[in-house]
Every structure is written in C-alpha cells, then in structure tokens.
Amino acid sequence: MSKLSDFITDQFWRILFGQKKGITGHRKGNTGALSWEIGYGRLDIIGNGEMPDYSPSMSNDIIFSNAPWYKYLQRYSLSLIHSGVTSIGSGAFAGWKDLVFAGIPNSVTRIGSNAFSGCCNLTSIIQIPDFTYTPPIQIPNSVMILIDYAWATVLGIKKQIPNSIQNCIQIPNTVTTIDDYAFAYCSGLTSVIIPESVTSIKQGTFYRCYALKSVTIPNSIKSIGVGAFYQCENLASVFIPDSVTQIEEGAFYKCERLTTVVIPNSVISIGKRAFYGNNSLASVTIPDSVTSIGELAFGVSLDFIVNSPKDIPAPILGDVNGHGSLIEIINNAMTPQKIESTVFMGVNRSKCILRVPAEAKDAYRTAEGWKDFVNIE
C-alpha cells in the first residue's frame, strides 16, 4: 500500500473502532533480525533471516505465545510471513485462537516446536509466492483474497472463502524440519500434505488435531514419532510409505476411525501403543521386516471395554474372548516376533483370523502372544 492509503486506512481503523471493542490500532516492532506489524486484520512478519524462538507458556491447560505480538492479536485471523524469513520460531503463534489462515513463503525451511500449537481455528496454510508492498504493488491473487478476508472479519463482514484455499494445508517444499508439537491442538485442520523435503514426523506434530481426516505422508519420511497423530479421532485412512523404518510409541494412539493399516516392508519396529485404542480397526498387515512390536501396540482401549454392552464380559489381559473390531491380522514374518501378551489386548482372538506363511503355522501355534489366536491360517 502507498503511504497515503496506509494513512487513510489507519485513520478509518482508529475512528471506527478506537478501543471500544478491545481492538488495538496499528502496532509494529522488531524481533531479532525481523520486523513485525499488526493492522488491517492481519500480522505481517518482514525481513531476512531466522525468526527467534519464543518458548510458549501454559496456564490452566491453555497455551499461549511469548512472542511480542501475541497480546495484540484479538480478532485477527491472518498471519503473513514475507519472503526472506527463513524459519518460524518455536511458539511463534501458539494459542492464537482467532488465527484462520497462515501464509508461509518458500524461504522458510524450519517450523519450530509448538509454532501453531493451540491455534484451534486454523484451517488453512497457504504457500505464498514472492511479493512486495513497495510501489508498484503486485500482490498475488491468493494473498489478496486472504487480506480481504482478514479485513472483512475485523469489520464484522462475512466473506465466503474459495474452496481452493479453504481447508488447504500447503507447507512449502522448502521446509525440511517440522519440530515437536508444531500443530498440536489445531482442531480445525482436516487435511494435511507433508512435503517431500521433510524426513521425519516428530513427537506430537499433529497431537489432538481432532478434525484431521486425511494426511499425505511422502516417501521421504523415515520415522513417525512418539504421539505424532495422537488422538486424531477423525483420521479415517493413512498410507505409510515404504521409506518409514520406525513407528514410535503412541504414533496413532486413539485414531478411532482408522479401519485398515498396512505397514510397509521397510518398518523394523512398532512402538508401544502405536495403534492403541483404534477401536474401528478391522485389518492389519505386518510385514516380515518387523522384528519388534511393543506392548499394547494394537490393544483395544479400556474405555471401549468398560463402556461395552453389559451382556458382553470385559476381557482381562490375554483373554481370548475380547470384543475389539479387529477381524484379520496378516503377519508375513516367517519367524513369529517375540511379543507380550498385551499387544492385542481386547482383540477377540477366538474370532480374529491370523494369516501367516503356510510353513510358519506351527511356529505361531506355539509362540507366546500368537498362540492365543484360535484361527491361524
């Protein structure tokens, strides 16, 4: 915008709102090598280099950022990070409940821990191309749509967002690191595409993203971290690529709508409670590459057992008369993995079919944790 139009808009802002609705006027400041500016319904972060880390705080289970702009963000719905910024600092936007859209440029290579944690209304992350506010102004259409929406939100005007932008997560393929809990508690996210530049999904990355329905995991991913998709209750399907070697503890804990899991032949270990509480899970395929399966990895959650109809007895540990939904396990290992009796806790091992290599049937029939399956085919 030109200085004149900036001035006019700023005066309009102050006259219309003042402090009556608790909305501040134009704010700006510096943070590390970068500058930031708030106004017209959005937060702009401008400059060249890394954004500092802001260790987030928590009070009464509510997370909030210690970034300098945090206290001015009431009713703002858009964050635009300008080209030249190379990282999003830890806790940068944590607890920003009104954030709906975030624009991230190709210059960003790292998204810090808890960067968007607690942004419960965040629905879209847009990869924005290079642009400048200095005359002559050439702002990309995708960015203009977001700016228009953000300003309308502050004015109380309802705007329809195009489907091409709504619920669209476009993490730039320049990002190589997404740190722990980066998108935890982003309960508005429904779909995520992880770029091939990322090599691991770290601890709690999508922790309790309750609305998340689908995720695209690229062939570059080597490990799925502890609690990476913890309690993503609406995650109905996931494709695990054959680049993954480790599925860590609680990675898909209580993803209650997940019905089928095919573990690729690259995976060596499945951590404790990796798929625990996936009470809709009907079929699991385990390749012969897996040598370790942690306790309760495919266990039925206790609340499911406790809340089952009273005429169905709750199974005890190792009970073959469980009542989980799992009806088929395909294990391609020639030698049965050494497992604890709790790995399939709550699974009805008198009805669930265990399919194994023909020449390995006798070995499974005598192996601890496997011999409890009545139907080994």
N, C-alpha and C positions, 0 to 999 in steps of 0.2 A: 504493500500500500504506500501511497505518497504521504509525505508529512502532513499535508493539508487534510487528506481524507482520514488519516490517523487521528488528527486533532478533532475533526468534526465527530467522528465515531466515538472517540473517547468522551467528548462533552455530552453526546447523546446518552452514553452509558451512565455517566455520573448524574445527569439531570433526571433520567428515567428511574434509576434505581437508588442512587445515593447509598445510604446504609439501611434503608427501610426494610429490605428483605434479607439483610445479612450478607449481601454480596459485595465484595470489595471492588474497588476500581482497578485501574491498571497498576500492576506490580512488576518489578524486574529486579534482577540481582545477578551475582556471579557465583559459580560453584566450580572450583578447580580451574581448569583452562576454559571452561564453557560459561555461557551466559544463559539466563532463562527469563522468560517474560510471560506474564499472565494478562489476558484481556480478550474481549470479544468471544468469550465462551470456551477458550482453549489455553493450554500451556504449550509454549514453544521452547525448545531447547536448542541452542545455536552455538556453533563453534567447531573447532578442530581438536580431536584428541579424546581421551577417555573421560567418562563421567565418573566422579568419585563414588565410593561405596557409602551407603547410609544404613548402618545397622538398624533394622526395624525394631520397634518395641512392641510389647503386648501387655494389655491391661484388661482384666476380666474377659479373657479369651478373645479380645478384639485386637487385631494387629494394626499398627499404624507406622507410617514412614517418619524418619527424622530428616528427610530432605527439606531444604529451605522453603520450598513452595507448598509444602503439604497443608499448612494452616490456611491457605488462601483458596483452596480448591472446591469450596462448597458450590454445588450445582454445575460445575464444569464437567463436560463429557468427552473432551478430546485432548489427546496429547500428540503433538507433532515433534518428532526428533529430526533435526535437519541434517542433510548430508555433511559429512565431516566428523560427526560424532561417531566414535568407534566402539563404545560399549554403553550398556545400560547398567548403572550401578546397582549393587545389592540394596534391596528395599526401596528403590527409587520411587515406585508408585504404590507401595504396599498400603493396603487399607483404603485406597481411593474408590469408595463405593459408587460414586457417580460416573466413573470412567466407563464409557461405552466403546470408544474407538481409540486405537493407538496406531500412529503412523511411524514405521521404522524404515530408515534408509539402508541402501546396500553397503554403506560404510561401517555398519555395526557388525562386529564379529563375536561379541560376548553379551549374553543376557545373564546378569548376576543373580545370586540366590535371593529368593523372595521378591524379585523385581516387581512382579504383578500380584503377589500373594494377597488374597483378600479383596481383589477387585471383582466383587460379586456380580456386577452388571456388565463386565467386559464381554462383548460378543464378537468383536472383530479386530484383527491386527492386519493392517494394510501395508504392503511393501510399497514405499513411495519412491518415485524417481527423483533425480536431482532437480532442484528448482531454486529460485532466488526471489526474495521480496524486493530487491532493489530494482528501480526502473531500468529498462522496460519490464513490467511484471509479466511473467509467463508461468502461471501456476497450473499444474496438471489438473485435468478434469476430476480425477479421483480424489485429489486433495481438496479441490474447490467444493465438492459435494460434502465432504466431512466438515469443512469450515462453515458452510452454510447451515448444516445440521446443528453444529455446536452453538452457533449464534442464535438460531431459532429456539433451541432448548432453553437458553437463558431468558429469552423473551417470552417463554411460555407458549410458543407456537409449535404445533405438532407437524412434523415433517415425515414423509414416507421415504425410507432409505431403499435404494435399488437392491434387488435380490443379489446382484453381482458383488455387492460389498457387505451385505448383512450376513452375519454368522460365517464370515470368511477369515480363516487364520492363515496368513501368508507370512511366515517367518522367512526373511531373506536368506538366500542360499549362500550368503557370505558368513552367516553365523556358524561358528564351529563349536561354541560352548554354551549350553543352557544349564545353569547351575541349580543346586538343590532348591526345591520348593518354588521354582521360578513362577509357576502359575497355580500354586496351591490355593484352594478355596475360590477359584474363578468359576463360580457355579453357573455362569451364563454361557460358558463355552459349550458348543455342541459338536464341533468337528475341528480336527487339527491335522495339518500336514507338516511333518517334520522334514526339513530339507536334508539332502544327502551330504551336506557339509558337516553335519553333526554325527559324532561317532558313539555317543552313549546317552541313554536317558537316565538322568541321575536321580538321586534319592528324592522322593516326594514331588517330582516335577509337576505332576497333574493330580496331586493329593486332594481328594474330596472335590473334584470337579464333577459335581453330581449330575449335570445335564449332558456331559460328554457322551456322544453316541457312537462316534467313529474316529479312528486315528490311523493315519498312514505312517508306517514305520519303514524308513528306507533301508536299502541293502548295506548302508554304511554303518549301521548300528551294531555294536559288538556286545553290549550288555544292557539289560533293563534293570535299573537299580532298585534298591530297597523302597517299597511302597510307592513306586513310580506312578501307578494308576490306582492307588489305594482308595477304595470305596467310590469308584466311578460307577455309580449304581445303574446308569442307563447305557453303559458300553455293551453293545449287543454283539459286536464282532471285532476281531483283531487278527491281522495277518502278521505273523512273526517271521521275518526273513531269515534265510539260511546263513546270514552273517553273524547272527547272535550266538554267543557261546555260553552266556550266563543269564539265567532268570533268577534274580535275587529275592531275598526274603520279602514276602508280602507284596510282590510286584503287582499282582492283580487281586489283591485282597478284597473280598466282598464286592466284586463286579457281578452283581446279582442277576443281570440279564444275559450274561455271556453263556451261550449254549454249546459251542463247539470250540475246541482248542486243538490245533495241530502244531506240535512242537517240531521244528526242523532238525535235520540230521546234523546240524552244527553244534547244537546245545549239548554241553557236558554236564551241567549241574542245574537242578531246580531247587531253589531255596525253600526254607521253612515257610509254610503258609502262603506259598506263591499264588495259589488259586483257591485259598481257603474261603469258604462262605459263598462260592459261586453256585448257589443252590439251584440254578436253572441248567447247570452244565450237564449235558446228556452224553457227550462223546469226547474222549481224549485220545490223542495219538502220541505215543512216546517212542522216539527213535532209538536205535541201538547205540547211538553215540552217548546217550545219557548214562552216567556212571553213579550219580548221586541224586537222591530225592529226599528232601528234608521232611521232618515231621509235620503232619497236618497239611502237607502241600495241596492235597485235593480234598481236605476234610469238609464236611458239612458244618455250617456254623451252629453253635449251641442255641442261639435264639430261634433258629429254624426248628431245631429238635424240640425245644421247650414249648414252642407255640404250635406244634403239630396237633392234629385231632387227638382227643383223649383216648380214643379206642386204638390208637397206634402207639405201642410202648416206645419210649425214648431209648435209643440204643446206648449201651455203655461202650467204653473204649474197646475196640477189637470185636464188637458184636457183629455177627454176620447178618443180622436181621435189621440193619439200618433202613432208612427210607429216603435217602437222597435221590435226586433225579438222574444220576449218572447210570446209564444203561449199557455203555460199551467202553472198554478200555482196550486200545490196541498197543501192545508193547512189542517192539521189533527186536529187542535185545535177546541174543542167543543165551546169555548168562543172566539170570534174574538179578536185578540190583538189590543190594542189601538195604532193606528199608525197615523203619519202625512200624509197629502195628497201627500207629495213629495216622499214617499217611493218608489212608482212605477212611478216616473216622466218620461214621454216619452213613457211609455208602452201603446200600443193600447188596452185600456180597453173595447173597443167595439168588439174586436176580440179575445183577450186573454181569455181563459176559466179558471175560478176559480173553482176548485173542492174542496168541503168541505163535512164534515159529513152530511148525509141527514137530521138529526134532527136539524142541526145548520143553515140551509139555510136562514131561516127568520131572524136570528140574523145578518148574514153577509149582508143581503139586507138593513139593517138599520144602520150598523156600519160605522163610519167615516173611510174613506180611502179604505174601502172594497165595499161599496155600489155603487161605480162608475163602478164596473165591470158589464157589461151588461149580460154576460153569467155566472151565478153562478149555478153550477150543483152538 
